[in-house]
């Protein structure tokens, strides 16, 4: 995806998140984030948006220290002003990324072509995933994530987060997973051991212990642990379904 497409996704998904939250009591539980209420979701995403905007606007070369991060977020308002506060932070981030120079130099934490490409991509998926949390709290399914965005989000998760040293997805014996989108050019072969994951995008890779094949929008939600396996009706599962339990329990992004 191009940077502009990620920013457009951030804009649309952030607006949808606000619309879902506006239909829901702030004390409503978020089923996909069991310890949260809607107010916690808005506080989290609103804070992340301000944090990311500060890094990119100021061109910070390292993660913000605690004082800088607190200043970026500012005081979180009471419930009556919380939704407007979220919307303000979202708009600021969209504007910051839209007007940032292509050669922006700042800190980032996953491999991407450029810092600007990283932050546009990361915030698009941060917001799209949490928009689905807001939909879950509202009890009304929102529009499906665009196929291209879903494919990109699966790739960011598998080849970005899950191959890093902080990934907690491990197995004492070698296990393999093949993820294959049926509605776009996406195929990932994942090898799970005691070490960080290895992931290839070779569609002709060896057979896997478990194959997940289905629409990108469902694979996206399933792998980001926003869709229980038993509800992923369009995803065909072939092989060791116990791997889904391992994924659910240990494939966690902190």
Rosetta blueprint (number, residue, H / E / L):
1 X L
2 X L
3 X H
4 X H
5 X H
6 X H
7 X H
8 X H
9 X H
10 X H
11 X H
12 X H
13 X H
14 X H
15 X H
16 X H
17 X H
18 X H
19 X H
20 X H
21 X H
22 X H
23 X L
24 X L
25 X L
26 X L
27 X L
28 X L
29 X E
30 X L
31 X L
32 X L
33 X L
34 X L
35 X L
36 X L
37 X E
38 X H
39 X H
40 X H
41 X H
42 X H
43 X H
44 X H
45 X H
46 X H
47 X H
48 X H
49 X H
50 X H
51 X H
52 X H
53 X H
54 X H
55 X H
56 X H
57 X H
58 X H
59 X L
60 X L
61 X L
62 X L
63 X L
64 X L
65 X L
66 X H
67 X H
68 X H
69 X H
70 X H
71 X H
72 X H
73 X H
74 X L
75 X L
76 X L
77 X L
78 X L
79 X H
80 X H
81 X H
82 X H
83 X H
84 X H
85 X H
86 X H
87 X H
88 X H
89 X H
90 X H
91 X H
92 X H
93 X H
94 X H
95 X H
96 X H
97 X H
98 X H
99 X H
100 X L
101 X L
102 X L
103 X L
104 X L
105 X L
106 X L
107 X L
108 X L
109 X L
110 X L
111 X L
112 X L
113 X L
114 X L
115 X H
116 X H
117 X H
118 X H
119 X H
120 X H
121 X H
122 X H
123 X H
124 X H
125 X H
126 X H
127 X H
128 X H
129 X H
130 X H
131 X H
132 X H
133 X H
134 X H
135 X H
136 X H
137 X H
138 X H
139 X L
140 X L
141 X L
142 X L
143 X L
144 X L
145 X L
146 X L
147 X H
148 X H
149 X H
150 X H
151 X H
152 X H
153 X H
154 X H
155 X H
156 X H
157 X H
158 X H
159 X H
160 X H
161 X H
162 X L
163 X L
164 X L
165 X L
166 X L
167 X L
168 X L
169 X L
170 X L
171 X L
172 X L
173 X L
174 X L
175 X E
176 X E
177 X E
178 X E
179 X E
180 X E
181 X E
182 X L
183 X L
184 X L
185 X L
186 X L
187 X E
188 X E
189 X E
190 X E
191 X E
192 X E
193 X L
194 X L
195 X L
196 X L
197 X L
198 X E
199 X E
200 X E
201 X L
202 X L
203 X L
204 X L
205 X L
206 X L
207 X L
208 X L
209 X L
210 X E
211 X E
212 X E
213 X E
214 X E
215 X L
216 X H
217 X H
218 X H
219 X H
220 X H
221 X H
222 X H
223 X H
224 X L
225 X L
226 X L
227 X L
228 X L
229 X H
230 X H
231 X H
232 X L
233 X L
234 X L
235 X L
236 X E
237 X E
238 X E
239 X E
240 X L
241 X L
242 X H
243 X H
244 X H
245 X H
246 X H
247 X H
248 X H
249 X H
250 X H
251 X L
252 X L
253 X L
254 X L
